[in-house]
Amino acid sequence: MKKMLSLAAMFAVLAYASPASAELKLSGDAGVRLRDVSYFGDADQMTGIDPKTTKYREADDDLLFQYRVRLNAAADLGEGYFFKAMITNETLAGGWTAVTNNQATYGLNDFTLSVSNFYFGRMLQDCHWMVGRIPLNSLNNPIFDLTLYPAQPLESPVAFINMDRVFGANYGFKLGDGMLNTTLVALDNDFNDDTNAEGDGLFNDGYALHLDYKVNLGDVTFEPQFLTVLTNANVLSQDIMGYPELYGYKVTPYTLGALIGVPAGDAKLTFGAFYTNCDDTTPNGGPDVDYDGYLFRVKGEIGNFMAWYDFNRTNDDANNVDYTNHFVWAQYKIPVYSSAAGSIAIQPTLRYLASKEDYGCCELSGSRLRSELWATINF
């Protein structure tokens, strides 16, 4: 709490600096949420693999009390130059911290603020550039989810595990009637010569290139995309794909697809389809990796209600395992108070995930329901 107050005080001083300094605008949000988690069927595979036992962790129902604070800073330097940053708690689940025993002992209830994303650049009429820890908007765009979590890309793991940002450089320019964005990102940085993580990429580091073209065709928004890992990168973790032995190894998958936004009266519909593929040999004598998968999304928004449905199927040909996942996210925003200075809202949310692993001779299947109640103040 002291760190949070110190950062807020620092921002306040910077915001009222001398007239020659760039004006710093501050905003943010604070929220609490109550989450009930219920598991059904053989749901242990949803909890990930314990690295000590190499077995799935046991899935237990739970009731969680969580909280989150996010502070945003933005500076306009003139002539299109800008700086933006967000400060929050760099933990799992997008900065949400669960109440443990309300004691600071052993750091069980620490809430440490840090710079989660920051980027600066220049915005012009027909082009722009930016560099830094760039936000990905992965809640609305699952291409990074399918690339980095091919067997379980649902529930937006990039937003909640990777904090919805990546270090990279972006350049966008007007092409025809649309805007083409090119983003070069660094997925990992390995510097030791004696680890399994060493790859044959440039300086052992993993790089990826994301191409995105967004254009309006009448009232329809069309956004084709392509994401390719250029040099061997850590995109498989021990918690997914049935590959506990692949932890620390690197591969080079690619993903392509598109988002299509269609107005429907007072509602807006979004359709998405993405495909990923990897046929690779991991470096340093590691095992072969051979999989392909796809993800379909249907999303609807009307007024304060929003819901989407995702379907994913990934075939792991190297291990003869097929993964099938269904995911539903639904939420309704109830405004409580609103003014020029900020707003308060309550938001019931449901997140349902059903997963199946088919090994040919047998299968594991289970589901998880997360029912949540959010209370958020924006300022």
C-alpha positions, 0 to 999 in steps of 0.5 A: 500500500505504501508503494502504491501511495508513493507511485501515486504521489510521484505521478501527481508531482509529474502531472503538475510539473513546469509548463515546459514539460509534457502534460501527464494525464492520469487515469485508472481503475480499482476493482474487487470481485467475488469468484466461485469456481466449480469443477465437473467430471475429470477436470484435473487436466485443467489445473496444469501439470505439477513440475515436481510430480509431472502429474496433473494438480487436483481440481478443487472447488473454491471461493475467491475474494480478489482485488486489483488496482491499475494506474494509467499514465499518458503524455502528449509531447506534441507533433504526434509524439506520445508516451503511455504506461500502465502500472499494476500488480504483475501476478497471474490472472491479469493483476487480480490478487486473491485474499489469503489470510489477510496477513503480510507474513511471508508475502502471502498478501503482498500487492506490489505495483510495477510497470506492466506495459509502457510504450512511446512513439508517434501518431500521424494521419497516415502512419504511426510507430511505437516501441516498448511493452506493447498491449496486445488487446488479446481479449478481443484478438485470440491470435497470440492465444492460439500461438502460445497456448495451442492446446488450450487457447481459451479463457484468454491466457495471454491476457491473464498469464502474459499480462496482455503485453509483449516487448516489441516495435510496431509500425503501421501505415495506410495501405489502400482503404485500410491500415497495415500494422507490422509488429516485431516482438521478442518472446524470450531471451536466453543467454546461457550456453549450457541449457536446453532452452538454447536454440539456433535462432539469432543470439538464442532469442525468440522473435516473432512477426505479426502482420495485421491489416484492418479495413472497412468494407461498407459497414463490415470490418475485415481484419486478416492476420498472420503471426509467425515465430521467426526464430526458435522460441518458448511457446510450449509450456509444461502445463499444456500439450501433454509435453512435460518433457518439452519445458524449456525447448523451442519451436517455430509455429505460425498462425493465420486467420481473420476477424470480421465485424458485422453490425446487426441493428443495435447489436454488433457481431464479431466472427473469428477463425484462426489456424496454427501449425508447427512441425519442428524438431526441438534444438539440442536433441530434443523430441519432435513437435508436430501439431496443428489446430484451429479456433473459431469465435462468435461474439455478440455485443448489445448495450451493456451485454457482451458474450462470446463462444470459442471452439478449439481443436488441436491435433498433437500428431507427435503424441497421438492426442486430440484436444477439444475445447469449448468456452463461453464468456458472458457478462452484463455491466450494471452502471451505478454512478457516472460523472465527468470524473469517473464511474462505478459499475457492477458486472456479473460474469460467467466463464465456462470451459469444457475440455477433452483430451482424446488418447485413442485408447481413452480420454479425459474430459471435464469442465469448469464454471467460474461465476463472478461478481465484479465491482469496479470504479474508473477514474 
